[in-house]
Amino acid sequence: MFEKRVTIFKKRDRETWKQIKASLKSAGLKGFKAGHYFQETVMGCGCGAKLDPRDFGGNGRVDHDIYWVKVIEGDEDKALEILRQDGIVAGVDKNVLLDAALRKSPTDKYYPRST
């Protein structure tokens, strides 16, 4: 019930997340957990509402959620083998929680380093 879990997937990739859940479930792996949450900061618009201006493009709402899958610590190797056999690559994106401005690193071409 209160077993330690390890994260095998944490990215902004809904399709792979769905595939991982279906693969682990069909293989009969018990005790894995999956979910998603919204992490990014949303700037307020002039009316005080928390509307994200990126959601009003031609393609509709953009998916900003972070998707994760955790398995019981002892089942990590088994889960990764199940995914490998199904051709799914799981991974944890270390920069997924950074704001977009911090994810991009400036290059020396545009921002020369001072010496």
N, C-alpha and C positions, 0 to 999 in steps of 0.2 A: 504494500500500500504506500509506504513512504520510502521508496527506493530512489537512490540517486540517479538522475538522468543526465545524459550528455546531449548536446546539440549537434546534430549531423547535417542540418540544413538551416540556413538563415540568409535569405536574399529577398530581393524584390522581383520574384519570378513566380507568378501564380500558376502557370501551366506546369512547371516542373514540380511545384508543391503538390498539385493535384495528382500527378503521376506517382510521386513518392508515396503519398497516402494510399492510393489504390494498390500499388505494388506491395507495400508492407501488409496491408489488410488481406490481400488475396493469398499471400504467403503464410498467413496465420500468425504473424508476429504479434504477440500480446504486449500491452503496456506502453505502446508508443503514444505520444501526445503531439498534436499539431494545432497550430493556430496562426493568427495574424493580428497585427496592430498597426496603428497609424502613429508615426514618430515625428514627422517633420513639423517644423514651426510654420504656421500660416500667418502671413501678415494681414492685418486688418484692413478692410477697405474703408472708404470715407463714411459709410453709413454705420460703422461700428460692428457690422456682421463679420463673422469669420469665414468669408468666402475666399476660395483660392482662385486667383485669376487664371491659373493654368487649366482649370476645369471647363472653361468656356471657349475652347477652340473648336475647330471643325469636326473633330472626332469625338466630342463629348468628354465625359469625366475621365481624367487620367488616374490610373491605379497607383497610389502612393504607399500602399500598405507594405509592411515587412512580414514575410512569411517564414515560419519556423517549424521544425520537426525535432522532437527530442525522443530518445529511446533510453531504456534502462541500461545502465552502464555495462552490465555484463552481456547485453545483446548488441552492442555497437558493431562488433565485427560481423555478426550474423546479418544485421540489417544492411550494412554496407555491401556484403556479398550478394544479398538479395537484389539490391539496386544495381550492382555491377552486372549480374546475370540478365537483368531486364534492360540494360543499356542506358541506365540513368546515372548521371553524375551529380552527387550531392556535394555541397560545400558550404562553408561559412564565410560570408563576405565581411571582413573586419571593418570596412569603412561604411557599412550600411547605415550606421547611426549618425554619421556626420552630415551636417547640412551640405547642400550642393556646393556652396561657395568654398567650403573647406576640402571637399573631395577633389577639386581641381588644383593641381599644383602649378604655380606659375613657372614659366621657363625663363632661362637667362636671357633669351632673345628679347622678351618683352619687359622683364624685370631684372635688370643686371644687378648682381650682388655687389654690395659696397665692400671695399677692402680697406 
